[in-house]
Each structure stands twice: as C-alpha cells, then as structure tokens.
Amino acid sequence: MGDSLSILHLDPELVAIDKPRGLLVHPSALDAGEERTALGLLQQQLGERLFPLHRLDKATSGVLLFARSAAVAREWGQVFESGAVAKQYIALVRGWPAESGQIDYPLARDPELPSAGQPRVPAVTRYRRLRCFEWPFNADGRHGTSRYALMEVESLTGRRHQIRRHFKHIAHPLVGDTTHGKGAHNRAVAQWLGVNRLWLHAASIGLPGGMRIDAPAGPEWTSLFDSEAER
C-alpha cells in the first residue's frame, strides 16, 4: 500500500477517499503504535488541514469523507448526527440470513469496554441478501459444507462496530471479524478465497441534495459477485 490515497471526490468543502483496509482513520489510543493514518496521509497529500466527518474501522475499506475547514466540519457533523447521510456497505457473513430485514437492537456505546453498566444507545441496521454460497469445506466440524452470504447493508445510526455487532447478534457474524466473528470460519474462508481480511466495504455515501460518492469494491470481491460462485 503506497502513501498516495485514491481520491473519489474533491470540492471546496469536502474530500472523499477510498480508504484501504488496514489503515487507521486518525491516531487512536487503541492502536498507539500505528503512525500511518488516513488523516495524516491525506493532509500531507493535499497540503492542508482536514477534519474526519465519520469513522471506518481500521480493517474496513471504502468511502471516507473529510471536511476541508472547521466550519464545514461543524456543519456536516450535524448532518451526520441527524441521520440524513445514507451509508451503504457490502459484507460477507456466515450462514444465510433472511432475504431482507432490519436489526433494531440497542448497543453499548463503547464496544471495547464491558457492556455491563454501560447505557445502551439506539442502533438500527438494514440488510438485503445478494448472493448465497455453499462452499465445499468443513469450517466448524459439524457439516460437510459451509454456508456464507454476500449482503448489502445500510447503517442507519452509525454506532461503533455497529454492523459487526449487529450481525453477531443475529448469529451471522462477518467473515474475517477477529473480535465478533468465528476464527474457524475466518481461517477457512481466507484459505478458500486466498485473502485474509475483514469482509466489510463501505461502498457508498449519499449526501442530502442528491450527491452520492461510490467506492468500487476491490478485486478480492469479484468472485463473490460472479453468479457462478452461487450455490
């Protein structure tokens, strides 16, 4: 991964990049030894101060939006907080969830802390199943094959690790999720697809006024969109 980030959109107020997986958005005490961040690299690339408008997990790839001034950051921060920004993702999960649905399940605010005693905040995720797969390996020791599904996901509330925690809640954890997922499935799929990653990609952001910014899924996703890979 080079130091030049892929810019998806640039105007006088906003800049959006396609964040690579494995890159922090900004410095974090949870990963204090990591000096390379999307914020630092993009500020160096553009030669100006920037302000992240939302977050993506380090392991998640896709659209990441920054404001180009503090005033714009305050304005757009309120828009994000209001829920007026549409954020769509693609994900690979264990098992076959329903064809479509909504997960309305409050979450503890900080997933890094014990949930006991933490107030829960509203969290809502919508999903639609795009593909089902049944692959010829035994990941959990119980069956001769293993089932997975490609999902289109919309995060309506933007809580930390929301998508990952919600799919764990409905017993369909994301593949490659080392915190909320299943190690045996993570390892088996990494070997089958030849890629070891969290299978979560921020595919698009829709802003009020009709602007939509898309980040094409990387080449590792290609086989999952190929109809020949379906069951």
C-alpha angles and dihedrals in degrees: 000000000000127000095250110092124212109250113212099178137009129179134146092279108028143035125190128193136188098243113213118229112261095038123113117228093223138343112300134188087221090065101027094158093060112093100171112085135165090240094053095044094047093046088053092045094052098031095231142094115268136190123214112230096195140355139251122194114256091249094048121091130204146059115011121176130207133184118228096216139028091245092054090046091056092048096047092039088065090050091053091046091052092059093241093127116088113216118189127187140179120222141175113223138182116259130001113293121196116289090258138352150138128251110209103178125139115233135206107258096237116041091191092066129065107276093220108103095011117119112243121232127206114269128178129183127180123200143183125194114235104176140004122214132192109188125194101246135091108235101166102033093243105085138036092234136030128228128216137165137211109226138194107215134190120197108209098181108027102222118169111279086354098151093044093048095044095052090048087052092057091045095251102105121188116263112249094024104136093186105042102016139075119273096210092055092043091055095043094050092044088056094043096049097031092233128102108203146114102271097226124111128178097226102179148355121210116202129198110272095044102283114143125184118198132196112198114229114255124255092266088070095054097091090051091060092047109104089215088069092062124103 
